[in-house]
Amino acid sequence: MAVPKKKVSKARRDKRRSNVWKLPIPGMTKCPKCGEYNLAHRVCKACGFYKGEEIIKKEA
């Protein structure tokens, strides 16, 4: 069975557990049609528009 040869210091352990290397939240943009927040470069889930064109038919 694998056993550590030496104790891992608190600093080394905490560096590994830190959130520095994790990715930030994705960019959110406001839809120009309805004003809802959605992910950039994606069809708006609220109104169905993307770049001024209706992609998904939504009932009002």
DACOR-V111967 format. One record per pair of residues at least 24 apart in sequence whose ideal C-beta (glycine too) atoms are under 10 Angstrom apart, sorted by sequence separation. I is the first residue (numbers start at 1). J is the second residue. D is the distance in Angstrom with one decimal. If there is no record, write none. Layout:
BEGIN
i=I j=J d=D
i=I j=J d=D
END
This chain:
BEGIN
i=34 j=58 d=9.5
END
